[in-house]
Amino acid sequence: MPTEDSTAPPGTQTLARGLAVVRAVADGATDLRGLVERTGLGRSTAHRLVQLLVQEGYVRSGRDGYALGPTLIELGFQALHGNPLPVVARPVLEELSAQLQDTVHLAVRDGSSVLYLDKLPGSRGAEMRSRIGHRMPLTRTGVGMALLLDSPHEWEQLYQAETPVEPALATGDVEAFTARMREYAASQVTMDNEDNEPGIRCVAAPIRDATGALVGAISVSATRPYMPAARMRGLVKVVCRAAQRISAALGHRSS
């Protein structure tokens, strides 16, 4: 991954390179060779940058090589608690989890991806690949589609640009997807019918703030045996009410 970015502001090249090293470590680079391959930096430059990052705690160096450091954990928690959404949503998510015994997610949009802010694992069925801080494609996940309900101008472009996490799930065409999104926009609820992960289905709904802007989404997910089509339809009101409660706590007043 080359670090020369013509869009970076002047004078920020060193910072951009350092951030590229952090991202490379997050993506699995555990040694200097891996950093060089993933960032495109010279060996000496990568070595100097990672030494500084280790010194500052952004990266740690151990027997198994490089890994993300404690400073990022500290900053991550500060960022999480600086956003009122996870704090406001947590009691509602806990109620949903206890009531349904299914996995409950809270997510926001981060560029062209879904970013998971919270996850309460279900007490039955298989564990899902989602986790807090993890990113997924917008158009292949229930929460992602919920986050796109107000952005019809982006549906086609994002769907065509995103590659499914599971290649075997690359079914359907863009016309079918946009038709599906129009239905979801009308009902303000979305469904992941094994679009992102084999055997996993979910029902999701958007969260809005006091201005009416779409600021997040929640979903209830379960494996196919616990989430037949009839149950998905039955969960629509439950999930929508939960999302509306979180929205109301953020100051949103539905019409």
HUBELPE-V410943 format. One record per backbone hydrogen bond with DSSP energy under -1.0 kcal/mol. CO is the residue of the C=O (numbers start at 1). NH is the residue of the N-H. Records with the same first field share a line. If there is no record, write none. Layout:
CO = NH, NH
This chain:
5 = 8
9 = 12
12 = 16
13 = 17
14 = 18
15 = 19
16 = 20
17 = 21
18 = 22
19 = 23
20 = 24
21 = 25
22 = 26
23 = 27
24 = 29
25 = 28
30 = 66
31 = 35
32 = 36
33 = 37
34 = 38
35 = 39
36 = 40
42 = 46
43 = 47
44 = 48
45 = 49
46 = 50
47 = 51
48 = 52
49 = 53
50 = 54
51 = 55
52 = 56
53 = 58, 59
57 = 71
58 = 69
60 = 67
62 = 65
65 = 62
67 = 60
69 = 73
70 = 74
71 = 75
72 = 76
73 = 77
74 = 78
75 = 79
76 = 80
77 = 81
78 = 82
84 = 88
85 = 89
86 = 90
89 = 93
90 = 94
91 = 95
92 = 96
93 = 97
94 = 98
95 = 99
96 = 100
97 = 101
101 = 123
103 = 221
104 = 120
105 = 219
106 = 117, 118
107 = 217
108 = 115
110 = 113
113 = 110
114 = 136
115 = 108
116 = 133
118 = 106
120 = 104
131 = 134
134 = 116
136 = 114
141 = 145
142 = 146
143 = 147
146 = 149
148 = 151
151 = 154
154 = 158
155 = 159
156 = 160
157 = 161
158 = 162
166 = 169
167 = 170
169 = 171
173 = 177
174 = 178
175 = 179
176 = 180
177 = 181
178 = 182
179 = 183
180 = 184
181 = 185
182 = 186
183 = 187
184 = 188, 189
190 = 204
192 = 202
197 = 200
199 = 224
200 = 194
201 = 222
202 = 192
203 = 220
204 = 190
205 = 218
207 = 215, 216
209 = 212
213 = 209
216 = 207
217 = 107
218 = 205
219 = 105
220 = 203
221 = 103
222 = 201
223 = 226
224 = 227
228 = 232
229 = 233
230 = 234
231 = 235
235 = 239
236 = 240
237 = 241
238 = 242
239 = 243
240 = 244
241 = 245
242 = 246
243 = 247
244 = 248
245 = 249
246 = 250
247 = 252
248 = 251
